[in-house]
Amino acid sequence: MKRFPHFRGLFALAVVALSLYVALTVPVQLGLDLRGGTQIVLETRPTTAADAGAEATDRTVEVLRGRIDALGVAEPTIARSGDDRIVVELPGVQDPRRAADVIGRTARLTFHQVLGPATAADRTAGPSPERPHEQVTADETGRFLRLRTAALTGKDVEKAAARFDPHSGAGWHVTVDFKGAGGQEWARLTGEAACRAPGDPGRRVAVVLDGRIISSPQVDPSVGCRSGIGGGATLITGSFDDEEARELALLINGGALPVPVETVEQRTVGPTLGARAIAASAWAAVIGTALTSLFIVAVYRVVGALAVLALACYGLVSYAALAALGATLTLPGLAGFVLAIGMAVDANVLVFERAREEYAARHRPTPRSSLTAGFRGAFSAIADSNVTTLIAAALLFFLASGPVRGFGVTLGIGVLASMFSALVVTRVLAEHAVARPGLRRRPRLTGIAHRGFVRARLDRSGPHLMRHPRRWLAVSAAALVLAGSGIAVRGLDLGVEFTGGRLVEYSTTAAVDPDRTRAALAEAGFPRAVVQSSGDRQFTVRTPGLGEARAAALTDAVTGLGVGAERIRDEAVGPSLGKELRRGALIALVVALGAQLVYLAARFRWLLGSSAVAALAHDVVILVGVFAWLGKPVDGVFLAALLTVIGYSVNDSVVVFDRIRELGRRARGKPFARVADHALLQTLPRTVNTGMGAAFILTALAVLGGDTLRDFALALLVGLAVGTWSSMFTATPLAVELHRRTGTERRT
């Protein structure tokens, strides 16, 4: 047993050393919202049942990968999401219109002999049984032609290249080399066309891309009838400029998409916005952590200082885990990384307060023995509270998407790292420190050998908080009514993610009047545009779904205001995806509450579990109601904050209920209300100190973070206050009242 602390110390040293090595050698991949670029979500639209499913989507991914590689984008990412969605990330690409056009085009290339001009009857009649091998298509000038069904397609092409020839008059053109029997089929096709007289439409060969004729040159008079153009190569001309020629060659080389695709979501973030977000989060982390550290040292002295050192190890381990797993660090993920610092503080506070209790009750005569008992006594509450947060993180990962999923990953890693920091690193350092002769002679310097400010006041007053539980429940009910009225009166301002549409954020060099901007956009043809300020010299414009051309017109209208506007963020979500995300958010919320109920019912009894979940529902309604009254957007980032609040609120309830269960086992026959009273009073110092530590972090995020982080931090600050209240004065009095009404035996 004496060797076990040494083993714990060696284990902590090994993990920290390995984390340091990983942090120095493996970089963390930044998400597009931090480094800038474009993300496009494509959805396959199969035309036949045979083309539906994951296999066709996988084939589409391979074709798209070839196109993206040809675009020359550095470190692109392309992956299938589900059976019919593909997520494409293009770092550094700021022109989503061109990227989406190149990536999403079907690129079905076919070669046809022109049979002649199409009449109006041909255009309206559609496919005819009398002429099954013909089709009608418009050429590059807008004229409709009858074409013979193709026998030569893009599958017969070996390669294509953009060329410029200033001497032949062709200008920019695309050379096409055929492979295998493709060269023979090309000779046959051009040989049949050569049998027509010069000037006859039938002497033309049409090159069709995605159902549109891009070039229909006449076969040169030098080509003999039936002999055709040999050599297995040809030129495609069509008055191309250099960009169009290279784009066409790229599409031909990339191949045709197995199935058509449609862009259902698109996000573009400028590099300056990402850089500002990183700087703001870094400052928030530094200042918030510094304030939290000063608070912990002031309250817990030597062991508090050692806990701060353990927090530094937590940050190192978390960063190394993100790098080793290849996780992408997004803006919400960065916020989750900072937030987990507050959660790491919670575990240390639980241990230190438990050690103070042991010392104050004289159950343990020395700070060292009190500290050991504190780790042993607090383990159950730490495990339960962290498991509930891990449930929330897992739900974010499996049910959310994009940056919010990244937040779930970061939060989950942070929870595991915080447990290692508190239960291993802090314990090794603290047990070694309190055993030193100097601290044994001055036990109060350890931070454990005294009651603490909050506990000393409570021991003198000893209020009976649960004497009238219905009064606390009435206050909670009043808060619910007030919040619910906000939802009913003001409604929810659902973000673009949940409604579909387009959101564009601009940065300006001068102050902008939202009313003036709104009027100018209405005159420019955007009467439904919603303009909101989003910080100093920043504003957002939200509209129903816009195509790329209309989005460009919107930016032109904003530029015309003369305020030096620069587009720094652009998000577009299709209506079907918005509906799906909205449904997914509700499912995530219901599943979160259900999962917490199942876990709490398993760890405690149904009475405590039901009370905790009722308090969670209370927190959810109030937080949503506050955002309704403030007119804040309810979007994916808000969902991340909401699920985090659920986890945090459960943490508080679990700590109280864990103490109720423990005290109930010691004092059988004691009234349940008195047991709950003592549990609340004993855990109140932990609640106050943990809340203060988390409040420093969140306040720093709210003040220093950007627009997105500000709303995120505001939601968590509201959730922190409401969750602290509900765990003490909603969940606990509800449990007391249910105990009285059901006549449950006093078994906790």
N, C-alpha and C positions, 0 to 999 in steps of 0.2 A: 504494500500500500504506500510505503514511503517513496517508492520509485515512481508512482503514478504521476505526481506533479512534475517530475523531471521529464517523463514521457510527454506530458501535455505541453511543456515548454519547448521540447524538441520539435513536436508536431507544429506548434505555432510558428517557430522559427523557419521550418521547412516551407510551410505554406507562404509565409511572407517573402522568403527568398525567391521561391519559384514565381510568385506574383511580380516581384521586382524585375526578374529576368524577362518574363513575358511582356511586361509593360514597356521595357526598354527596346525590345526586339520586334514586337508585333504591333503594328498600328491598328487603331480602331477605325472601322469604316464609318464615315459620316453619311447620314441620310441627305437626300436632295434638299430638304428644308434647311440644312446647315451649310452645305457647300454650293448650292445653286444648281439649277438644271430643270429638266422636264420629266415628269412621270405620266405615262399614258397607259390607261387600262383599256384593253380591247376585248370585245366579246364576239365569239364566232357565231355566224349566222348560217348554219348548214341548210342547203336547199333540198337535200334528200335525207332519208333516215339513215342511209349507209354512211353519210358524212358526219353524223352526230356522235358525240362522245369524246372521251379523253384522247383516243388515238389520233383523230383528225386534228385536235388542238395541238398535240405534240408535234405532228408534221408541220403545222403552221408555225410553231415556235422555231423549228429548224430553218424554215425559209426566212422568217423574220430575222433570225440571228445573222444570216448571210447578208441581208440588206443593211442591217445596222453596222456590221463590220465594214461594209463598203462605204458607209457614211463617214467613217473615220472618227467616231466618237470614242473618247478615252474612257476605259473601264465601264462599258455599258452593262446593264443587268437586264436579263429577260427570263421570265419564269412563268410556268403555268400556275394559275390559281383556280382550283376547282376543275370541273370538266370542260368549261367553256369560256374561261377568262384567261387573259395573258397580261402580265404586268411588265411594262417596259420602262426602265429608268435610264435616262440619258444625261449624265452629268455635264454641266457646262453648256447645254443646248438651250438657247433663249428664244428660238424661233419655233414654237410648237406647231405652227401652221404647216411649215414645210416638212418637219419631222413626221407629223401625223399623216400628211399626204403621201409621203414616200413609203412609210411603214405600212399604212393601212390599205394601199391600193392592191387590188386582187392580182394585177399583172398577168392576166390571161392573154397571151400573145398568139395570134393566129394569122395565117397568110391565105388570101383568097384571090380567085380570079374574078374580075369585075364583069358582070353580064350586061350591064347597061343601066340607064337611069331608072329610078323607081317612080311610078305614078302615084297619085293620091290614093287610088284604090289599093295599090301594093302596100302603102304605109299603114293603112287602117285594117286591111284584111288579116294581117298576121300570117303565120305559117299556113301553107296551103297543101292539101293532099295531092293536088296535081303537080306541085313543084316542091317535093319534100327536101330537095338538096339545095334550096335557095334560102337566103335571108336578106333582110333590108336593113341597111345601116347608113348613118350620115357620115359624110367625109369631112375633111378638115375645113372645108368652106361652108359647111352646112347643107350641102346637097345630099339627097338620099339616093343610094345606089343599091341595085340588086347584086348580091354576091353569091358565088357558089360555095357551098358548105366546105369548110377547110379540111384538108387532109394533112396539112403541115402546121404544127403548133410549136410553142416555146419549148416543148420537151425535145424537139429535134435540134435545138440550138446548142452549139458547143460553147461559144463565148461571144460577147459583144463588147465593143469599145467605142468611146466617143473620139472623133477625129475632126480636124479642121483642115480644109483644103482651099486656100485662097485663089487657086488657079482655075479649078474646074467650075467654079460658080456654085458648087454645092454648099459652101460654107461649113457650118457645123453639121455633122451627120454621124450616124452610128453604123459601124461595120458589124456584120453578123456572119459568123462562121458556123456552118451546119455540121452535124456529126452523123456518121453511119448513113442510113438510107435517107436522111434528111436532105443531103446534097442532091441525090437522084430525084427526090420528090420536087425540090425547087427547080431543077432543070425541066421536069415534066410540066410543072405549073407555068413557068415562063415560056416554055415551048408552045403550049396551047394558046397563050395570050399572043404570042408572036405571029400566029396565023391570021390575026385580025389586021386590018389595014391601019396604017399610022393615022392617029386622030380618032379612031374608033374607041369608044369607052371600053369595049371588051379587050383592048390591048393593055389595059391597066391592071396592075396587081396591087391589091389593097393589103396594107399591114394594119391589123386591128388590135388595139390594146384595151382590155376591159370593155369590149363592146363598142369602142369608138375608133373610127378610122383615123390614124395619126399620119399616114402617108399612103398615097396611091399613085406611084410613078408609072409612066408608060414604059413598056419594054422597048429598049433602044432598037431603031430600025435595022441595025447591023445584026441583030439576033434572028437566026433563021427559024422558019416554022417547024415545029416539032423537035428542033434541036435544043432550044432553050439555053439558059445561062449555066455553064458548067463551073467547075472549080469549087463547088460547095460553099460559096460565100456570096454576100450581096451587101448593098448599102441601103439604109433607111434614111430618106431625106424628108424634111418637113418644116423648113424655115425655123430650125431650132436655134436658140442661143446656147452659149457654152453650158449653162446650168441645166437647161432642159435636156441637152444631149447626154450629159453625164448622168442625169437622173434616169433617163430611159435605159441607158446601158446598165446602170445599177439594177433596175427592175428586171431586165431581161436576164442578167447574170444571176440574180437572186432567185429567179424562178417564180412560177405562179403559186399563189396561196391555194392550198387544197380546198379551203372554204372561204367565203367572204367574211370580213370582219368589220365591226363597227366600234368607234371610239365611244365608250360610255363614261369615261372619267379622264380628266386631264389636269395636271397641276404644273405650274411653272413658278419657280422661285429664283429671284435674282441673287447673284453672289453677294451683293452688299447687304441684303436682308439677312442672309445666312451668317455673314461675318458679325453683324450687329447682334444677332441672336446668341451666338457663341460668347461674344464679349459680355453681353448683359447677364447671361447665365453664369459665366465665370465670376463676375463681380458679385452676383447674388450668392453664389456658393461660398466665396471667400468671406464676404461680410456676414452672411447668415451663420456660417460655421464659426467665425471668430466670436460673434455675440453669444452663440450657444456655448462655445467652449468657455468663455469668461463666466457665464452663468453657472455652468457645471462646476468649474473650479471654485467659484465663490461659495457654492452650496456644499460641495463634497470634498473640498480641500485636496489632500494628497491623492486619494483614490479618484477624485474628480479629474485631477491633472493626468493621471494614468489612463482614465477613460478617454480623455481627449487624444492621447497618443494612440489608443486603440482605435479611435475614430479615423485617424490618419491611415492606420492599417486597413480599416474597412474600405476607405476610398481606393487604396492601392489594389486590394483583392477584387473589388467590384470592377475596376477598370480592366484588370488583367483577365477576369472572367469574360467580359464583353469581347476583348480582343481574341482570346483563345477560342471562343465559340463562333467567331466570325459574325457576331451580331452587329446590326446597323444601328448607330446611335442617332436618333432623331431628336427634334426639338422637345416634344413631350417626354421622350426618353431621358433627355438631359435634365428635365425638370424632375422626373422620377428618381434620377440619380441623386439630385440634391435633396429631394424629399426623404429618401431612405436614410439620410443622415439623422433626421429627427427620429426615425423609427429605431435607429441604432442606439440613440440616446435613451429611448424608452426602456430597452432591456437593461441597460446599466442602472437606470434609476430604480427599476423594480428590485434589482439585487441590493443596491445600497440602502434603500428604504427598509427592505426586509432585514438586512444586517443591523440597521439602527434599532429596529423593533426588538431583535434578539438581545442586543446589548442593553437597551433601556429596561427590558423585563428581567435582566440579570440571568437569563437562561444561559448565556455564554459570558464567561468572565473576561475575555480578552477580545480586542478587535479582530484578531486573526480567526479565532473560533467563531465569532459572530459573522465574519465575512463568509466563512465556509458554510455556515448554516444558511446564510442569506442566499447563496448560489443554489443550495439544495432546495430551499423553500420556494424560491421564485421560478424554478425551472418549469413547473406545470403551467403557470400563468404565461411565461414567455413562449412556451411551445404552443399553447392554445391560441394566443393572440397572433403569433406569426403564421400559424396554419391558416387562420381565417384570411389574412392578407394574401397568402399564397393562392388561396381559392380565388380571390378577386383578380390577382395577376393572371392566373390561368384562364379565367373567363375572358379577360381582355385579349389574351393571345388567341384563343380559339374562336371568339365571337366577333371581335373587332377586326379592322383592317388598317393598312397603311401605318402612319405614324403612331396611332393609338395602340396598335399591336406592338410596336417598338417600345412604347411606354410599359406595356405589360411585361415584356422581356426584361427590361431594365429594373422594374420594380421587383420582379421575382428574384433576380440575381442579387439585388440590394438587400432583400429580406434574408436570404441565406448568408450573405456576407456579414450582415449585422449580427446574426446569431453567432457566427464564428468570432466576430470581434468581441462581443460581450461575454460569451460563455467560455472562450478559450484565451484570447489575448488579454482581455481585462483581468481575467482570473489569475493568469500567470504573473502578470505585472503586480497586481494588487496584493496577492498572497505573499509574494516575495518582499514587497515594500513593508507591509505591516509587521513582518517578522523581524525587521531590523531593530537593533537595540535602541537606537535613537527614538524611533516611533513608539517602541514599547514603553519608554519612559515618558513620552508625551502623547498619550493615546488620542487626545482631542484633535491633534493635527491630522490624524488619519481621515477625519470626516465621518467616522462611524460611531465614535464613542460619545455621542450626545443625541438628544431627541430630535433636534431640528426645529426651526421656527414654527412651522405649521402644526407639527405634532404637539409641541409644548403648549400652544394655545388651545388645541382641542382637548388635551388631557385636563386642562383647568376648567373648561366650560362644559364639555361632554354633552352637546345638544342631542335631543331625541328627534332626529330628522324624520323618522318613519311613524311618528305618533299619528299624524293625519295624512296618510298617503294620497287621499282623494284631492287634497289641495294642490299637491304637485301635479297630479294628473289633470286638474282643471286648467292650470297654467299651460301645460303642454297642449291641451285641447284648444285653448284660445290661440296659441301660436299656429296650430294646424289650420284653424278657421281663417286666420289672417293670411297665411301663405296660400291656402286654397282659393281664397277670394282673388288673389293676384293672378292665379292661373285662369280663373273664370272671367275676370274683368279685363285684364290686359292681354291674356293669351300668351302662347309661347312663340318666341321668335326663332323658329327652327332654322338652322344654318343650311347652306347650300348642299351639304352632304346628305341631309335628310329630305330636302324638297326637290332637289335638282335645280339646275340653273348655272349661273356664272358669277363668280366673285373675283373682282380685280382690285388690287391694292396699289396705291400710288404714293410715292414720296415726292414732296415738293420743296422748292427753295423759298417759298413764301407762304404765309398763313392762308388757309382756304376757308371760305364761308360755305358750309354745306348747303344752305338754301340757294345761294347763287349758283353753285355747281349743279344742284338738282334742276333749277330752271334752265340752265344752259343745256343740260343733257335732254330735257324734255323738248326743247326747240330743235335739237339735233336728231330727234326721232326716237328717243328712249324715255317715254313718259312714265314707265313703270320702274325706272331705276331708283334704287334705294341708296342714298349717300349717307355715310356715317363717318365721323372723325374717329381715328384709331391711334391717336397719339399726337405728339408734337410734329406738325407739318406732315402728317400722313392721313389718308382717308381711304375708305373702301367704297366700291360701287358694286351693288348686287342687283342682278337682273334675271328675268327668266332666261331659259336656254338661248344662247347666241352661237351662231356659226363663227368660223374664224374671220370671215369677211366683215361681219357685223361687229365682232369684237375689236377688229382693227379700226373700224369707224368710231367705236366708243372711245378708244385711246386717242384718236385724232381730235375728237370733240373735247376731251379733257386737256390735251396739249394746247388747244386753242384758247384755254382760259388764261394763258400767259403767266402761270405760276411755276414754270420749270418742272412740270410733272414727269416722273419717271416710273414706269411700271415695274414693281418689285415682286409682285405675286399675282398669279393668275390661276384660278381653279374653275374647272367646268365639270359638272356631274349630270349625267343623263337622268331623265325622270324615272325610268325603270330602276336604275341603280339607287337613286335617292329613296324610292319606296322600299327597296330591299334593305338598304341600310337602316331606314327608320324601323322597319319590322325587326331587324336584327338587334337594334338598340333595346327595343322593348323586351325581346327574348332574353338578352343579356341581363337586363334588370330583374326580370322574373326569376331567371335561373340563379342569379346571385343571391336573391333573398331565399329561394328554396334551398340552395346549397348550404347557406349559413344555418338555416333551420335544421337541416339534417345533421350537420356537424355538431351544432350545439345540443340538439336532442340526444345525440350519441354520447357527448362528453358530460352533459349535465342531465337533469330530468326535463320532461316536456314543459313543466311550468316555467322554469328559468329560460329554456330555449325559446318558447313562445313569446315571453316578455322581451327578450333581446331582439327578436325579429320584428315585433311590433314597434320597438324603439327605432329600429332601422327604417321601417316604413315611414315613421314620423320624421326622421332625418331627411329622407328622400323628398317627401312632399314639401318640407320647409325650404330645402335648398333650391328645388325647382321653383317654388313660389317666390323666393327672393330674387332669382334671376328673371322671373316674369315681371315683378314690380320694377326692377332696374332696367328692363328692356335689353338685357344681355343675350347674345345668341346662344342657343342650345345646339351644340354641334358635337363632333366626335371627341374633341378635347374636353368638353364639358362632361361627356359620358365617362371618359377616363377619370376625371375628378370625382364624379358621382360614385363610381365603383370603388375608388380609393377611400372615399368618405365612409362607404359601407364597411370596408375592411377596418378602418380606423375606429369607427364607432363600436364595432364588435370587439376590438381590442379592449376598449374601456370596459364594456359590459363583462367581458370574460374575466378581467382582473377582479372586478367586484364579485362576480358570481363564484369565482374560484375561492375567494376568501370566505364567502358565505358557506360554501360546501365544507371548507376546512374548519371553520368555527362551529358549524353545526355538528360535526363529528365529535368535537371536543366537549360541547355543552349540550348533551341530549336532554330534551325536556324544556329547554329554554324557548320562550316565544319566538316565532319566526321573525316578527318585526324587530325585536331587540337584536337578534343575530344579524339581520340586514343592517341595522343601525351601526353596530360595531364594525361590520365589514366596510361600510361606507367611510367611517371615520378613520379606520386603519389604512385604507387605500387612498385617502384624500391627498396626503403629501405626494404620493407618486403621481396622482392625477394632475396636481398643480404644477409640479416640476416638469413632467413630460410635456404638458400643454405649453408651458413657457418655452421649452427648448424647441418644439415644433413651430411655435408662433414666430420665433426669431427667423427661422429659415423661410417660412412662407411670407412673412412681411418683406423680407429682402427680395424674394421673387416678385411680389406684387409691386414693389416700388421700382426695382431695377430691371425687371424682365420686360420684354416687348409686349405688344398688344395681346398676342395669344397667351403668353405666360402670365400676363397680368390677370386675365379672366380666369385662367386655371388656378392661380394662387388665391384669387378672391373666393372661388368656389371652395377651395380647401380650407381657407380661414373660416368661412361661414360654417363649413362642415365640422371643423375642429371645435368651434364654440357650441354648435348644436349637438354634436356627438358627445361632448363632455357633459352637457346638461342632461341629455337623454339617458346616458348610462347611469347617472346618479338619480335623476328625478323623474324619469319616465319608466325605464326598464325595472328599476328596483321597486318603486312604489306599486307598479303594475303587478310585479311578482307577489308583493305582500297582499295586495287586494285579491288577486286570484287565489292565493293560499287561503284567505279568509272565506271566500265565497264557495270554494270547492270542498272545504273541510279536509284538505289533504293532510295526511299525517306529517308531522314535522320531521321529514326525512330529506336532508339536503346532501 
